Amino acid sequence: MLTRILTAIVGISIGIVIVILSDTIILDIAVAALAVIMVYELLSKCKCLQYKVNSAVCFLFAAALPFLTHYCSQNIIYIFAALCILVMMTWYIFDHKRLNFDKLCFMIATTMLSSMAMCCIIRLKNMDEIHGKFYVVICLAAAWLSDGAAYFVGTFFGKRKLCPEISPKKTVEGAVGGVVGGTVILLIFVIVYNMIMNARGYNFSINYVWVVAVGLISGLLSIVGDLSASLLKRQNDIKDFGKIMPGHGGVLDRFDSVLFVAPFMALTFEYIKMFN
């Protein structure tokens, strides 16, 4: 537990620095690094690194997409993604005796999901000059607060198993506590942010209904992301995706819920504003 808490403190501290410096290229570099590590963890644990050419294309896509998201148009991104898939499909023809279609589809799908989902963080930052940084904060908070609340509620009050065949330690009580607790803490975050911004001369109102909706939906998506990662690990007989974060496992072990929450927030924030 102590190792887990200390790692979380270090990770949060690094995250705060990255958010503060997010007006620079630092955020793009950080997202690219996280995406590449996640792709490596997935390909490594699922025995895909032996397909070197296709693995290299996956790493290239994960590394380049954050910068394309920031500096290029959607058309360029579509073309780049199509070219990467074209290269992988072409090499599949030459390597078909070793590489089966299921593995190829897994490599394409997981690389696209992890890379594009992480790039939603950059889209959130660029969405609003005033609130962009806070959008990034609440995106990560909405995913991790639910995880944290579910962990503690489940540890002390959990009795009924949620999905014992997928994740034996998760409970119904923990899931409910995670969704509700994460929503309440997120609401407090938003209120405190509003007070700080008002003190700095920025006056705006809060769409409280939307804040609660974001908290509840993000909590549910966090559970789906967590269970999806747990199922993938169980089917491939692995405990964690990596060891880069002591007490937490790999990057994907920590960001599995973010991969589902970030696209939801990026999409909905395009149409519904949290602050008016």
C-alpha positions as CSV (number, residue, x, y, z in Angstrom):
1,M,0.0,0.0,0.0
2,L,2.8,2.4,0.9
3,T,4.6,1.8,-2.4
4,R,1.3,2.3,-4.3
5,I,0.7,5.7,-2.5
6,L,4.3,6.9,-3.0
7,T,4.2,6.1,-6.7
8,A,0.8,7.9,-7.0
9,I,2.3,11.0,-5.3
10,V,5.3,11.0,-7.7
11,G,3.1,10.4,-10.7
12,I,0.7,13.2,-9.7
13,S,3.6,15.6,-9.1
14,I,4.9,14.9,-12.6
15,G,1.5,15.2,-14.1
16,I,1.0,18.7,-12.4
17,V,4.3,19.9,-13.9
18,I,3.2,18.6,-17.4
19,V,-0.2,20.3,-17.1
20,I,1.5,23.6,-16.1
21,L,3.8,23.4,-19.1
22,S,1.1,22.1,-21.4
23,D,1.2,25.3,-23.5
24,T,4.6,24.1,-24.7
25,I,5.6,20.9,-26.6
26,I,6.0,19.1,-23.3
27,L,2.4,17.8,-23.3
28,D,2.8,16.4,-26.8
29,I,6.0,14.6,-25.8
30,A,4.5,13.2,-22.6
31,V,1.4,11.9,-24.5
32,A,3.6,10.4,-27.2
33,A,5.8,8.7,-24.6
34,L,2.8,7.2,-22.7
35,A,1.2,6.0,-26.0
36,V,4.5,4.3,-27.1
37,I,4.9,2.6,-23.7
38,M,1.3,1.4,-23.7
39,V,1.7,0.0,-27.3
40,Y,5.0,-1.7,-26.2
41,E,3.3,-3.2,-23.1
42,L,0.4,-4.6,-25.2
43,L,2.6,-6.0,-28.0
44,S,5.1,-7.4,-25.5
45,K,2.6,-9.1,-23.2
46,C,0.6,-10.5,-26.1
47,K,3.6,-11.8,-27.9
48,C,3.5,-9.6,-31.0
49,L,7.0,-8.0,-30.8
50,Q,8.4,-10.8,-32.9
51,Y,6.7,-9.2,-35.9
52,K,9.3,-6.5,-36.1
53,V,8.1,-4.5,-39.1
54,N,4.5,-4.2,-38.0
55,S,5.6,-3.5,-34.4
56,A,7.8,-0.6,-35.7
57,V,4.8,0.8,-37.6
58,C,2.7,0.6,-34.4
59,F,5.4,2.5,-32.4
60,L,5.7,5.1,-35.2
61,F,2.0,5.7,-35.2
62,A,1.9,6.0,-31.4
63,A,4.8,8.4,-31.4
64,A,3.7,10.6,-34.3
65,L,-0.1,10.9,-33.6
66,P,0.1,13.4,-30.7
67,F,2.1,15.8,-32.8
68,L,-0.1,15.4,-35.8
69,T,-3.1,16.0,-33.5
70,H,-1.7,19.2,-32.3
71,Y,-0.2,20.6,-35.5
72,C,-2.0,19.0,-38.5
73,S,-5.5,18.8,-39.9
74,Q,-7.8,15.8,-39.6
75,N,-7.3,14.9,-43.2
76,I,-3.5,14.5,-42.6
77,I,-4.2,12.2,-39.6
78,Y,-6.6,10.1,-41.7
79,I,-4.1,9.7,-44.4
80,F,-1.3,8.9,-42.0
81,A,-3.4,6.2,-40.3
82,A,-4.4,4.7,-43.6
83,L,-0.8,4.6,-44.7
84,C,0.3,2.9,-41.5
85,I,-2.4,0.2,-42.0
86,L,-1.5,-0.1,-45.7
87,V,2.1,-0.8,-44.7
88,M,1.1,-3.4,-42.1
89,M,-1.3,-5.1,-44.5
90,T,1.4,-5.2,-47.2
91,W,4.0,-6.7,-44.9
92,Y,1.3,-9.2,-43.8
93,I,1.5,-10.6,-47.3
94,F,5.2,-11.2,-47.0
95,D,5.0,-12.5,-43.4
96,H,1.8,-14.5,-43.7
97,K,3.5,-17.8,-42.7
98,R,4.3,-16.4,-39.3
99,L,1.7,-13.7,-38.7
100,N,-2.0,-14.7,-38.6
101,F,-4.8,-12.3,-39.2
102,D,-6.0,-12.3,-35.6
103,K,-2.6,-11.0,-34.4
104,L,-2.5,-8.4,-37.1
105,C,-6.0,-7.1,-36.2
106,F,-5.0,-7.1,-32.5
107,M,-1.9,-5.0,-33.3
108,I,-3.8,-2.5,-35.4
109,A,-6.8,-2.2,-33.1
110,T,-4.9,-1.8,-29.8
111,T,-2.4,0.7,-31.3
112,M,-5.2,2.8,-32.7
113,L,-7.3,2.7,-29.5
114,S,-4.4,3.6,-27.1
115,S,-2.9,6.2,-29.3
116,M,-6.1,8.0,-30.4
117,A,-7.6,7.8,-26.9
118,M,-4.5,9.4,-25.4
119,C,-4.5,12.1,-28.1
120,C,-8.0,13.1,-26.8
121,I,-6.1,14.7,-23.9
122,I,-4.3,17.0,-26.3
123,R,-7.7,17.9,-27.9
124,L,-9.1,18.7,-24.5
125,K,-6.2,21.0,-23.8
126,N,-6.6,22.8,-27.1
127,M,-10.4,23.0,-26.8
128,D,-10.5,26.2,-24.6
129,E,-7.9,28.8,-24.0
130,I,-9.1,29.5,-20.4
131,H,-10.3,26.1,-19.2
132,G,-8.2,23.7,-21.4
133,K,-5.8,22.8,-18.7
134,F,-8.6,22.1,-16.3
135,Y,-10.3,19.9,-18.8
136,V,-7.2,17.7,-18.8
137,V,-7.2,17.7,-15.0
138,I,-10.8,16.6,-14.7
139,C,-10.4,14.0,-17.5
140,L,-7.7,12.3,-15.5
141,A,-9.4,12.9,-12.2
142,A,-12.7,11.5,-13.3
143,A,-11.0,8.3,-14.3
144,W,-8.6,8.0,-11.3
145,L,-10.9,9.3,-8.6
146,S,-13.5,6.6,-9.5
147,D,-10.7,4.0,-9.4
148,G,-9.5,5.2,-6.1
149,A,-12.9,5.4,-4.5
150,A,-13.8,2.0,-5.8
151,Y,-10.6,0.5,-4.4
152,F,-11.1,1.9,-0.9
153,V,-14.9,1.3,-0.7
154,G,-14.4,-2.2,-2.0
155,T,-11.5,-2.9,0.4
156,F,-13.5,-1.9,3.5
157,F,-17.1,-2.6,2.6
158,G,-17.1,-4.9,-0.4
159,K,-19.0,-8.2,-0.1
160,R,-20.7,-9.0,-3.4
161,K,-18.4,-9.9,-6.3
162,L,-18.9,-7.8,-9.4
163,C,-17.2,-10.0,-12.1
164,P,-15.4,-12.8,-10.2
165,E,-14.3,-14.6,-13.4
166,I,-12.7,-11.4,-14.7
167,S,-11.5,-9.6,-11.6
168,P,-12.1,-11.5,-8.4
169,K,-11.3,-8.5,-6.1
170,K,-13.8,-6.1,-7.6
171,T,-17.1,-5.8,-5.7
172,V,-20.5,-4.3,-6.4
173,E,-20.1,-2.0,-3.4
174,G,-16.7,-0.9,-4.7
175,A,-18.2,-0.1,-8.1
176,V,-21.1,1.9,-6.7
177,G,-18.8,3.7,-4.3
178,G,-16.4,4.4,-7.1
179,V,-19.0,6.0,-9.3
180,V,-20.7,8.0,-6.6
181,G,-17.6,8.9,-4.7
182,G,-15.7,9.9,-7.8
183,T,-18.6,12.1,-8.9
184,V,-18.8,13.9,-5.5
185,I,-15.0,14.5,-5.5
186,L,-15.1,15.7,-9.1
187,L,-17.9,18.2,-8.2
188,I,-15.8,19.5,-5.3
189,F,-12.9,19.9,-7.7
190,V,-15.0,22.0,-10.1
191,I,-16.4,24.2,-7.3
192,V,-12.9,24.9,-5.9
193,Y,-11.7,25.7,-9.5
194,N,-14.6,28.1,-9.9
195,M,-13.7,29.9,-6.7
196,I,-10.0,30.2,-7.7
197,M,-10.9,31.5,-11.2
198,N,-13.4,34.0,-9.7
199,A,-10.7,35.3,-7.4
200,R,-8.5,35.8,-10.5
201,G,-11.2,37.8,-12.2
202,Y,-12.7,35.1,-14.4
203,N,-16.5,35.0,-13.8
204,F,-18.5,32.1,-15.1
205,S,-21.2,29.8,-14.0
206,I,-21.1,26.0,-13.6
207,N,-23.3,23.6,-15.4
208,Y,-23.8,21.4,-12.3
209,V,-26.1,18.9,-14.1
210,W,-23.4,18.3,-16.7
211,V,-20.7,18.0,-14.0
212,V,-22.7,15.3,-12.3
213,A,-23.4,13.6,-15.6
214,V,-19.8,13.6,-16.5
215,G,-18.8,12.2,-13.1
216,L,-21.4,9.4,-13.3
217,I,-20.7,8.4,-16.9
218,S,-16.9,8.6,-16.4
219,G,-17.2,6.4,-13.4
220,L,-19.1,3.8,-15.4
221,L,-16.6,4.0,-18.3
222,S,-13.8,3.7,-15.8
223,I,-15.2,0.4,-14.7
224,V,-15.6,-0.8,-18.3
225,G,-11.9,0.2,-19.1
226,D,-10.6,-1.5,-15.9
227,L,-12.6,-4.7,-16.6
228,S,-11.5,-4.8,-20.3
229,A,-7.9,-4.6,-19.3
230,S,-8.4,-7.2,-16.6
231,L,-10.0,-9.6,-19.1
232,L,-7.2,-9.1,-21.6
233,K,-4.6,-9.9,-18.9
234,R,-6.5,-12.9,-17.7
235,Q,-6.9,-14.3,-21.2
236,N,-3.1,-13.9,-21.8
237,D,-2.2,-15.2,-18.3
238,I,-0.4,-12.0,-17.1
239,K,-0.6,-10.1,-13.8
240,D,0.4,-6.6,-15.0
241,F,1.2,-5.1,-18.3
242,G,4.5,-3.7,-17.0
243,K,6.6,-2.8,-13.9
244,I,7.4,0.9,-14.7
245,M,5.1,2.1,-11.9
246,P,5.8,0.2,-8.6
247,G,2.6,-0.8,-6.9
248,H,0.5,0.0,-10.0
249,G,2.2,-2.1,-12.7
250,G,2.6,-0.7,-16.2
251,V,1.4,2.5,-17.8
252,L,-1.6,0.7,-19.3
253,D,-2.5,-0.6,-15.8
254,R,-2.8,3.0,-14.7
255,F,-4.3,4.5,-17.8
256,D,-6.8,1.7,-18.8
257,S,-9.8,3.7,-17.6
258,V,-8.4,6.9,-19.1
259,L,-8.6,5.3,-22.5
260,F,-12.4,5.1,-22.2
261,V,-13.0,8.4,-20.3
262,A,-10.8,10.7,-22.5
263,P,-12.7,10.1,-25.8
264,F,-16.0,10.5,-24.0
265,M,-15.0,13.9,-22.6
266,A,-13.4,15.1,-25.9
267,L,-16.5,14.3,-27.8
268,T,-19.1,15.7,-25.4
269,F,-17.2,18.8,-24.6
270,E,-17.4,19.7,-28.3
271,Y,-21.1,20.2,-27.8
272,I,-21.8,20.7,-24.1
273,K,-19.8,23.2,-22.0
274,M,-19.2,22.6,-18.4
275,F,-18.7,26.4,-17.8
276,N,-20.8,29.2,-19.2
